[in-house]
Amino acid sequence: MSGLATTDDFPAGDDQGDRLVRTALYILTAYLAVMLVPLLAWTARSGDWRPAAAHVAALALAVAAARNQSIALRPLRDWTPLALGPFLYVELRWVIAGAGRAHADALVAGWEGLLFNGDPSRSLAVRFPWLALSEVLHLCYISYYALVYVPPALLWFRAQRREFAETVLALVIVYATCFTVYVFFPVDGPRFMYGPSLAPDGPIRALVVRLLESGSSRGTAFPSSHVAASVVAAVCALRTQPRVGRVVAALAVGLAVGAVYGGYHYAVDIVAGLLTAALAIAISDALARPILSS
């Protein structure tokens, strides 16, 4: 993997931040190229070409951003990987369908029983039916996008480009890993199988349920990308801006518990998300090391 970061593909004059961002864009480009195959299969069956056209446009944007050398367009290059994240998640509903893999909820539910001697996604809220707890955990759960986008934005606006780029690289790796698993090992999660848990229903929980009903992609439960990306964001923030990192880490813990408490994920999805985060950090560090030492 170190060859990716030490070849002459980087334009002359790139600083470490530029090279890290380009590495993230190369990974994103490879992911988009691979996922075009199942998306085209879905297009052939459905006759709807619009998702594939949007995907090709995203691929073209990633390629153009990676190849662009303009300092004036550096902000576009910097933010393209994170800006495409929500789009990549939404399109998974068509990519997963195009891959045609059987959904593995029965297998994952079996793992859940073995590891936890039951189903915490159905029992945790029943055991602790406290409205205040439910609202706090759902607030942590809905803080997901703030956890992912605010810490790198703070670094970027403070002109800490190397630290910003390290965060972007780690997040791109964790998203590409989670999303690839979804395509080949789709798991719906307990919300699709049984509905939300019996957690007390306050305004924050009601908002979370409405958002998930309108925007979530089926088959994206294992591993939990919410947990994986939040943990990666917390680790990166703790390294570069510790006070922010402590807040992100606390919210990430609440998010992980809330994902199970609200019945949105099996507990084993959370464990898998933690392991995926650790893997993404390790890969990111390995790719960044030769760039940062050059």
N, C-alpha and C positions, 0 to 999 in steps of 0.2 A: 504493500500500500504506500510505502514511502515514496515510490517512484512518481505517484500522482503529484506530490508536492515538491519534487526536485527536478522535474524536467524543464526544458526551455519553452514550454507552452505559455508561461506567464510573460506578458509584455514587459519590455525593458522599462524600468522606472517604477514598477509596482512596489508598493511598500508591503509590509507583512499583512496589514489589514486587507489590502486588495487581493493578495494571494489566497488568504483564507476565504474571502467571499467568493472568489472564482472557484475554489475547490468545492464550496457548497453548491455553486451553480452547476458545476460539472456533475455532481452527484444528482442534483435535481433533474438535469437534462437526461441522464441515464435512466432515472426512475420514470420520467414521462415517456421516454422512448419505449421502454418495456411495457408500460401500462396501455400504450396505444393498441397493442395486439388484442387483449380481451375487450377493449372498448369498441374496436372495429367489429369484433364478433357480435357484440350486442347491437351495433348499428345495422349489421346485415340481417339480424333477426327482426328488429323492430321497425326498420325503415326510417328511423329518426336520426338524422345526421348532425343535429345541432350540438349534442354533447361532444361528439368527435371533433367537430369544427372548433369548439371552444378549447378542447384539449390540444389540438394542433397549434392554435394561437398561443396557448400557454407555453408549449414547447418552443415555439419560435421566439417568444419573449425571453425564455431562459437562455437560449443559444445566443441571442443578440446581446443580452446583458453580459454573458460570460466573455464574448468576443470584443465588446466595446471598450475602447481605451480612453474615452473622453473624460477628463476631470470634471467637466461641467455636468456630465450625466452620471457621476459617481453616486449621488443619492438614489437614482433609479436602480443602479447596479446593486447597491447595498441592500435595498429593501425588497427587491424582487423575490428572493427566496421566502421571506416571511409573508409577503403580501399574497403569494399564491397558496399559502397554507389552507385557508378556508375553502377555496375553490377545489383543491385536491381532495379535501374531505367530502364535500358535497358530491363530487362526481363519482365517488366510490360506489354509490348505489348502482350506477350503470356498469362500472368496471367489474364489480363483484358479480353482477348478473351475467356479464359477458363471459367471465371465467367459467361459470357453470359448476362450481364446486358445491357439494352437499354441505349444508350448514351443520356445524359440529356441536350444537348445544348439548345433546345427550352425552357426548364424551366429556365435555367440560363440566357438566353437572355431576358426572361421576367422579371426576377429580375433586370437585368441591366437597362431595360427601366424604371422600377418603381423607382429605386434608383437614376439614373442619367439622366432620361428624354431623353434618347437617347443611342447611342453606342459610347463611347469615343474611343474604339479600332479602329473605322472607321473614327472618326472625328478629333481626337487630332492632328494627323500629317497634316491633311488638313488645320487645323486652324493655325498651326505653322510650315510652310514648310521650315524650315531653315536647311541648310546642316550642319552647325556647331553644332546646337542643336541635330540633328539626330545622328551625329557621337559620340558626348559626351554621349548621352543616350545609344547608342548601345555599347559603350566602357564599361559603367557601367554594362550593361546587361551581357556582355561577361566576366566580372570580377568575375562572380559567384563562380567558383571553387577556385579562389584565396581567396575570402572572407571566404569560408568554411574551407579551408585547411591551409592557411598560419598562421592565429592567433593561432590555436592549435599547429602547428609545432613550432612556436616561443616559446610557453610555454614549450613544450616537450624538446627542445634543451637547454632551460635554467633550466631544471630539476625542473620545477614547476609542479610536477605530479598531485597534488591535483587539481590545477586550470585547467590543461589539461584534467583531467578525468571528471571534472564537465562539461566542454565544450562538450566532447564526449558524455556524458550521455544526455545532452539537445539536441544535434543534432540527436542522434539515436531516441529519442522520437519524434522529429518533423518529421523525415523521415518516421518512422513507422506509424505515424498518417496520414500524407498526402497520403502515398502509399496505406494504407488500404481504405481510402475514394475513391481513384481512382478505386479500384477493384469493390466496391459496388455502386459507383456513378460516372461513367466515363463521363467526359466532354471533347470534342475535343478541344474547343477553337476557336477563330475567324480565326486563321491562316489556320486551316484545313477546315473551313466553307467557307471562302472568299478569302484566300490567305493573304500574308503580307499586311500591310497598305501602303498608298501612301506616305510614308516618303521619303525624299530625299535620293538617293542611292549613298553613298560614299563607300570607301573600307572596312571600319569597318562594316557597315551595310551588305554589300555583304558577308563578312565573316560569320557574324552571321546567315544570311539566309541559306548559304551553310551548316553550321554546324547543324542547326535545321533540314534541309531536309535530312541529312544523319544519324542523331542520335536520334531524338526525338521519344517518344512513344506516340501514339495516345490515348487519353482518360485521359491525365494527366494534365488538365488545372485547375481544381477546387478542392481544393485551390491551389494557386501558391506555389509549393515547393521551387522555386527560392526565392520568397519573404519570405516565412516562415523560411527557413534555414538561409537566409542572416540576417534577423532580430534577430534570435536566436544567430547567430555568433556575431552580433554587441552587443547585450546585454551582452553576456559572455565576450567579449573583453573589453567592457566598465567597467566591474566589476574587471577584472584582469590585464589589461594593457591599461589604459585609452587613451594614445596617439594613439595606434593602433586602439582602439575601435572607436575613433572619425573618423578616416579614413574609417573604415569598415561601420560605420553608414552612412556617407555621400555617399559612393558608393551604399549602400543598398537602400537609397532613390532614387538615380538615376536609379538603377535597377528596382525598382517598377514602376517608371514613364515610363522608357524605355520599359517595358513589355507591357504596354498599347499603348504607342506611336508607337511602331513597329508592333502592331497588333498581338502580340503573346498571349495575355491574354485579357479576358474581365476585366473591372475595378472591377467587383464584385469578380473576382478571387483574386485580390490584397487584397481586404477587408477580404476575407476569409483566405488568407495567414497570414495577420496580427493577426487575431483572433486565428489561429492555433498556431502561434508563442507564443502568450501570454499563451495559454493553455499548450504548451510544457514546457515553462519556469516554470509555476506553478507546473506541475507534477514533473519536474526534481528537483525543490527545495524541494518538499515534500519527494521525495525518498532520496535525498542527506542529508536532515537535520539529521536523526538519525545516519547516518554514520559519519557525520562531528562532531556530538556531543559525539560520543563514544570514 
